[in-house]
């Protein structure tokens, strides 16, 4: 495709100069010719993305677009060795990008009413060279399959890998075989993008000399009125200001979506753009604190955002600033590829492991788990108590770590850590549910108190009753969190001693 565009540009340039040179000085033709050339120059970069985006179902409400080649070519990526093939670099890099891929599109259907839970997630990758499904299956401990006439591999990370064409590979999670078959059928027949207009436009920020990665979430019609009202009334920023609550209700009800883009050079620069259907100018003093409060309530707090500058432009609120590796790792854990060891597959010896190979694979696995655990620990040290999303996403990261030749006791440790993180998230979610049940039985503005003889002796604001209910339930969840982290730390220390003794290398 890119050669067609280049040829078109050459032909157009010749015709343009021939037709125009007879009527205008050549110097006057330089500017329009350069502008036209720049226009054509952008097309080839998007031609490959368009092919991948055409394979995304219309039910997707979130998309990540990544220009892997340009990201790996950045100064920061080269300096920090994001293309390293071994050791704990697997997860130490802020975002996992298989070096065999040139372009990647990830999509999902997020459930906004359930703490950003995913109904499904998939990825399509434009590869420099094909990766055999047999290699993926053996390296991941899965098996090869054939789905709807396509080579495929099932993996224990609950994902199917499918060769969609010679250079395009797809991944779907969960490993619903029928859904994979229908998705493959859709990809064969579809020749244009069917995702929402918001997603289509938002991801176009990824371009030459621009950001290498963008995550867009379509939020149109996602806000539930009763939850919005409840959230604004308890906002610490609004402090019960009825006029502000009314104005923000109108603004947020018309939210269109959010786009998080990252441009990587010698450092990473991020931008969070939130788009609405009405003007944002009058909310200048509230914009940043409200955005930070909402992000905290969603359980996806980022320390970096507190230092970012804010700008209100038309119908958008835009935050921008420097992005740390920890911040990038967390935000892009919301949507990511069901991981596999792409970077080692072509050189991997997939025969049963020697003691030395098992020792090295086990060390890499252990370091990978501890990197993730340490990252979460740093997050929790900020005293942010809403951690459902990151606990669940990091548990899934552990589930998806490569397991070939890893010690069985170490795999059992990793599995228990992942389950513990899910347990912490579940306790937090259950606390919210129990609070809702208790508060649903609280009617009116006041509760009236009577003694055992049915004599009235006072009343209490029901608002304070609801606050107490929430505090009591959140306290229980916090107790589960502290107990669970103590278990993780104890089990980590124990498995480190055992593995060091067993393999005679320092874990």
C-alpha positions in Angstrom: 0.0 0.0 0.0 2.7 2.5 0.9 4.4 2.0 -2.5 1.1 2.9 -4.2 0.9 6.2 -2.3 4.6 7.0 -3.0 4.0 6.4 -6.8 0.8 8.5 -6.6 2.8 11.3 -5.0 5.5 11.2 -7.8 2.9 11.2 -10.6 0.9 14.0 -8.9 4.1 16.1 -8.5 5.0 15.8 -12.2 1.5 16.7 -13.4 1.2 19.6 -10.9 4.4 21.2 -12.1 3.8 20.6 -15.8 0.3 22.2 -15.6 1.3 25.1 -13.3 4.8 26.0 -14.5 3.5 27.7 -17.7 1.4 30.1 -15.7 3.3 30.9 -12.5 6.9 31.3 -11.3 8.4 28.1 -10.0 9.2 29.7 -6.7 5.5 30.3 -6.0 4.9 26.6 -6.5 7.2 25.4 -3.7 4.9 26.1 -0.8 1.7 24.4 -2.1 3.8 21.5 -3.4 5.4 21.0 0.0 2.0 21.1 1.7 0.6 18.5 -0.7 3.6 16.3 -0.3 3.2 16.5 3.5 -0.4 15.5 3.1 0.5 12.4 1.1 3.4 11.6 3.4 1.0 11.0 6.4 -1.0 8.5 4.5 1.4 5.5 4.5 1.7 5.6 8.3 -2.0 5.2 8.6 -2.5 2.7 5.9 -1.3 -0.1 8.1 -3.3 1.0 11.1 -6.4 1.2 9.0 -6.0 -2.5 8.0 -5.7 -3.4 11.7 -8.6 -1.2 12.8 -10.8 -2.8 10.2 -10.6 -6.0 12.2 -12.0 -4.4 15.4 -15.7 -5.2 16.1 -18.2 -2.3 16.5 -18.9 -3.3 20.1 -15.4 -2.1 21.2 -15.6 1.0 23.3 -11.9 1.3 23.9 -8.8 1.1 21.6 -5.1 1.4 22.0 -3.0 2.2 18.9 0.8 1.7 19.1 3.5 2.5 16.6 6.0 -0.1 18.0 8.8 0.7 15.5 8.9 4.4 16.3 8.6 3.7 20.1 11.5 1.3 20.1 13.5 3.8 18.0 13.0 6.6 20.7 16.0 7.8 22.7 14.4 6.6 26.0 13.6 3.1 24.7 17.1 2.7 23.4 18.7 4.0 26.6 16.6 1.7 28.9 16.7 -1.3 26.6 13.0 -1.9 26.1 13.9 -4.5 23.4 15.9 -6.6 25.8 15.2 -10.3 25.4 16.0 -11.6 28.8 15.9 -11.2 32.6 13.2 -9.1 34.3 13.2 -6.6 31.5 10.1 -8.5 30.5 8.0 -6.4 33.0 10.5 -3.7 34.0 9.8 -1.9 30.7 6.7 0.4 31.1 4.7 -1.2 28.4 5.3 -4.6 26.8 5.8 -4.3 23.0 6.9 -7.4 21.1 9.8 -6.3 18.8 8.5 -8.5 16.0 5.5 -6.2 15.7 5.6 -2.9 13.8 2.0 -1.8 14.5 -0.4 -2.9 17.2 -4.0 -2.2 17.9 -5.6 -3.4 21.1 -9.4 -3.2 21.7 -11.8 -4.1 24.4 -15.4 -3.7 25.6 -15.1 -2.2 29.1 -17.9 -2.3 31.6 -18.0 1.2 33.2 -20.6 0.1 35.7 -18.2 -2.6 37.1 -14.9 -0.9 37.8 -13.7 -1.1 34.2 -14.1 -4.8 34.0 -13.6 -6.3 30.5 -16.3 -8.3 28.7 -13.6 -9.2 26.1 -10.2 -8.0 24.9 -8.3 -8.5 21.7 -5.2 -7.4 19.8 -4.1 -7.4 16.2 -0.4 -7.0 15.3 1.3 -6.3 12.0 4.5 -8.5 12.2 7.8 -8.1 10.5 8.0 -11.9 10.3 5.4 -14.6 11.1 5.6 -16.5 14.3 4.6 -20.2 14.1 1.6 -21.0 16.2 3.4 -24.2 17.3 6.2 -22.1 18.9 3.7 -20.0 20.8 1.8 -23.0 22.0 4.9 -24.9 23.2 6.5 -21.8 24.8 3.3 -21.0 26.7 2.3 -24.6 27.6 -0.7 -24.6 25.3 -1.6 -26.4 22.1 -2.1 -25.8 18.4 -5.6 -25.6 17.0 -7.4 -24.8 13.7 -10.3 -22.3 13.9 -12.4 -21.4 10.9 -9.6 -22.5 8.6 -6.9 -20.5 10.4 -3.8 -21.6 12.4 -4.3 -20.9 16.1 -2.9 -21.6 19.5 -4.6 -21.9 22.8 -2.6 -20.7 25.9 -3.2 -21.2 29.6 -3.4 -17.4 30.0 -7.0 -17.9 28.7 -6.2 -16.5 25.2 -6.3 -17.7 21.6 -3.6 -16.6 19.2 -4.7 -16.7 15.5 -2.8 -16.1 12.3 -5.2 -13.8 10.5 -3.0 -13.3 7.4 0.7 -13.8 6.5 1.8 -10.8 8.5 -1.1 -10.2 10.8 -1.6 -12.0 14.1 -4.6 -11.7 16.4 -5.1 -12.5 20.1 -8.4 -12.8 21.9 -9.2 -13.0 25.6 -11.0 -14.9 27.0 -10.3 -18.0 25.0 -13.9 -18.3 23.7 -13.4 -20.5 20.6 -16.7 -19.6 19.0 -16.1 -15.9 19.5 -12.6 -16.3 17.9 -14.2 -18.0 14.9 -16.8 -15.3 14.4 -14.2 -12.6 14.9 -12.0 -14.2 12.2 -15.0 -14.3 9.8 -15.7 -10.6 10.5 -12.1 -9.8 9.7 -12.2 -11.6 6.3 -15.4 -9.8 5.2 -15.0 -6.4 6.6 -13.1 -3.8 4.5 -13.7 -0.6 6.5 -13.6 0.5 10.1 -16.8 0.0 12.1 -15.6 1.4 15.5 -17.3 4.6 16.8 -16.5 7.9 15.2 -14.9 9.1 18.5 -12.5 6.2 18.6 -11.6 6.5 14.9 -10.7 10.2 15.3 -9.1 10.0 18.7 -6.4 7.4 17.8 -5.3 9.5 14.8 -3.0 11.4 17.1 -0.5 8.6 16.5 1.4 9.9 13.5 4.9 10.7 12.4 6.7 13.2 14.7 3.7 12.9 17.1 2.8 10.4 19.9 3.7 6.8 19.3 0.8 5.5 21.5 -2.8 6.5 22.2 -5.5 4.9 24.3 -9.0 6.1 23.5 -12.2 5.3 25.5 -15.7 6.1 24.1 -17.8 7.3 27.0 -20.9 8.5 25.2 -24.1 7.4 27.0 -22.0 5.6 29.7 -23.0 7.8 32.6 -25.8 6.5 34.8 -27.8 9.5 36.1 -28.3 8.1 39.7 -24.6 7.3 40.1 -23.6 10.7 38.7 -25.9 12.5 41.1 -24.6 10.4 44.1 -21.0 11.0 43.1 -21.3 14.7 42.7 -23.2 15.1 46.0 -20.4 13.4 47.9 -17.6 15.2 46.0 -15.0 16.7 48.3 -14.3 19.3 45.5 -17.9 20.5 45.2 -18.6 20.4 48.9 -22.4 20.2 48.3 -22.6 23.4 46.2 -26.0 22.8 44.5 -25.3 25.2 41.6 -22.0 23.7 40.7 -23.5 20.2 41.0 -26.2 21.1 38.6 -23.8 22.7 36.1 -21.4 19.7 36.2 -24.2 17.2 35.9 -25.1 18.8 32.6 -21.4 18.8 31.4 -20.6 15.2 32.5 -23.9 13.9 31.1 -22.6 14.9 27.7 -19.2 13.3 28.0 -18.0 11.9 24.7 -14.8 10.2 25.6 -11.2 10.3 26.9 -7.9 10.0 25.1 -4.5 9.3 26.8 -1.6 9.7 24.4 2.2 9.4 25.0 5.0 10.9 23.0 8.4 9.4 23.8 11.7 11.0 22.9 14.4 11.4 25.6 11.6 11.2 28.1 7.9 10.4 28.0 5.3 13.2 27.7 1.7 12.4 28.3 -1.6 14.1 27.5 -5.1 13.3 28.8 -7.9 14.8 26.8 -11.5 14.5 28.0 -14.1 15.6 25.4 -17.7 16.8 26.1 -20.7 17.9 24.1 -20.6 21.4 25.6 -18.1 24.2 26.4 -15.8 23.7 29.4 -14.5 27.3 29.9 -16.5 28.2 32.9 -15.2 25.2 34.9 -11.6 26.4 34.9 -11.2 26.4 38.6 -12.8 23.0 39.0 -11.5 21.1 36.0 -8.2 19.6 37.4 -9.4 18.8 40.9 -12.6 17.2 39.5 -10.6 15.1 37.0 -8.2 13.9 39.7 -11.1 13.1 42.0 -13.0 11.1 39.3 -9.8 9.2 38.4 -9.2 8.3 42.1 -12.8 7.1 42.4 -12.3 4.8 39.5 -9.3 3.3 41.2 -6.7 4.4 38.6 -4.9 7.1 40.5 -1.7 8.4 38.8 0.8 10.5 40.9 2.1 12.1 37.7 -1.2 13.8 36.9 -1.0 15.9 40.0 1.9 17.8 38.5 0.4 18.2 35.0 -0.8 21.5 33.7 -4.4 21.9 32.7 -5.9 23.6 29.7 -9.6 24.2 28.7 -10.0 24.3 25.0 -13.5 24.5 23.5 -15.4 21.4 24.6 -12.3 19.6 26.0 -10.3 19.5 29.3 -6.6 18.7 28.6 -4.0 17.7 31.1 -0.4 17.3 30.0 3.1 16.7 31.5 5.9 14.3 32.1 5.0 10.6 32.5 7.1 8.2 34.6 7.7 4.6 33.8 5.6 3.5 36.7 2.7 5.7 35.6 2.9 4.4 32.0 2.9 0.8 33.3 -0.2 1.4 35.4 -2.3 3.3 32.9 -1.6 0.9 30.0 -2.4 -2.1 32.3 -6.0 -1.1 31.7 -5.7 -2.5 28.1 -2.8 -4.7 27.1 -1.9 -7.7 24.9 -2.5 -11.1 26.5 1.3 -11.5 26.8 3.6 -14.1 25.4 7.4 -14.4 24.9 7.5 -13.0 21.4 11.0 -11.7 21.7 12.5 -15.1 22.6 10.4 -17.5 20.4 12.5 -17.7 17.3 15.7 -18.5 19.3 14.0 -20.6 22.0 15.0 -24.2 22.6 11.7 -25.7 23.5 13.0 -29.1 24.6 12.6 -30.1 28.3 14.7 -27.8 30.4 18.1 -28.6 31.9 18.7 -27.7 35.5 20.5 -24.5 34.4 17.6 -23.6 32.1 15.0 -24.2 34.8 17.1 -22.1 37.2 17.3 -19.1 34.8 13.6 -19.3 33.7 12.6 -19.5 37.4 14.8 -16.5 38.3 13.2 -14.5 35.5 9.7 -15.4 36.6 10.4 -14.6 40.2 11.9 -11.2 39.3 8.9 -10.5 37.1 6.5 -11.2 39.9 8.4 -9.1 42.4 8.6 -6.1 40.0 4.8 -6.1 39.7 4.4 -6.5 43.5 6.8 -3.7 44.3 5.1 -1.4 41.8 1.7 -2.0 43.5 3.3 -1.5 46.9 4.6 1.9 45.8 1.1 2.7 44.6 -0.5 1.8 47.9 2.0 3.8 49.9 0.3 6.9 48.5 -2.6 6.0 50.9 -5.1 5.8 48.0 -7.6 3.2 49.1 -9.4 2.6 45.8 -7.2 -0.1 44.2 -9.7 -2.5 42.5 -8.6 -1.9 38.9 -4.8 -2.1 39.5 -5.0 -5.2 41.8 -7.1 -7.1 39.2 -4.9 -6.0 36.2 -1.7 -6.9 38.0 -3.1 -10.2 39.0 -3.8 -10.8 35.3 -0.2 -9.7 34.4 1.1 -12.4 36.8 -1.2 -15.0 35.2 0.2 -14.1 31.8 3.9 -14.4 32.6 5.8 -17.0 30.6 5.9 -20.3 32.4 8.0 -22.5 30.2 10.7 -24.3 32.4 9.7 -22.5 35.5 9.9 -24.3 38.8 6.5 -25.8 39.9 6.8 -24.4 43.4 7.5 -21.0 42.0 4.4 -21.2 39.7 2.3 -22.1 42.7 3.7 -19.0 44.5 2.9 -16.8 41.6 -0.6 -18.2 41.3 -1.2 -17.6 45.0 0.0 -14.0 44.7 -2.4 -13.4 41.8 -5.3 -14.9 43.8 -4.4 -12.8 46.8 -4.5 -9.6 44.7 -7.9 -10.6 43.3 -9.1 -11.2 46.8 -8.1 -7.7 47.9 -9.9 -6.3 44.9 -13.0 -8.4 45.6 -13.1 -7.3 49.3 -13.0 -3.7 48.1 -15.8 -4.3 45.6 -17.9 -6.3 48.2 -17.5 -3.3 50.6 -19.1 -1.1 48.0 -22.0 -3.6 47.5 -22.6 -4.0 51.2 -22.6 -0.2 51.6 -25.2 0.1 48.9 -27.4 -2.6 50.5 -27.2 -0.9 53.9 -27.9 2.5 52.6 -30.9 1.3 50.5 -32.8 0.7 53.8 -32.1 4.3 55.0 -35.1 6.5 54.0 -35.8 10.2 54.4 -33.5 12.8 55.9 -33.5 11.7 59.5 -33.6 8.5 61.6 -35.6 8.7 64.8 -34.4 6.9 67.9 -36.5 5.2 70.5 -35.7 3.4 73.7 -36.9 -0.1 74.7 -40.1 1.4 76.0 -40.7 3.1 72.7 -40.0 6.6 74.0 -38.5 9.0 71.5 -35.1 10.4 72.6 -33.5 11.9 69.5 -32.9 11.9 65.8 -29.9 11.6 63.5 -29.2 12.8 60.0 -29.5 10.0 57.5 -26.5 11.5 55.6 -24.3 10.8 58.6 -25.8 7.2 58.8 -24.8 6.6 55.2 -21.3 8.0 55.8 -20.9 5.7 58.8 -22.1 2.7 56.8 -19.5 3.4 54.1 -16.7 4.0 56.7 -17.4 0.7 58.4 -17.5 -1.4 55.2 -14.3 0.3 53.9 -12.6 -0.4 57.1 -13.3 -4.1 56.7 -11.8 -4.0 53.2 -8.7 -2.1 54.4 -8.2 -4.8 57.0 -8.3 -7.5 54.3 -5.8 -5.5 52.3 -3.2 -5.2 55.1 -3.6 -8.9 56.0 -3.2 -10.0 52.4 -0.1 -7.9 51.8 1.5 -9.4 54.9 0.8 -12.9 53.4 2.4 -11.8 50.1 5.5 -10.5 51.8 5.9 -13.6 53.9 5.4 -16.0 51.0 7.9 -14.0 48.9 10.5 -14.2 51.6 9.9 -17.9 52.0 10.0 -18.8 48.2 13.2 -16.7 47.8 15.0 -18.7 50.5 13.8 -22.0 49.0 14.7 -21.1 45.4 18.1 -19.8 46.3 18.9 -23.0 48.3 17.5 -25.2 45.5 19.4 -23.7 42.5 22.4 -22.1 44.3 21.9 -18.7 42.7 20.6 -15.5 44.4 16.9 -15.0 43.9 
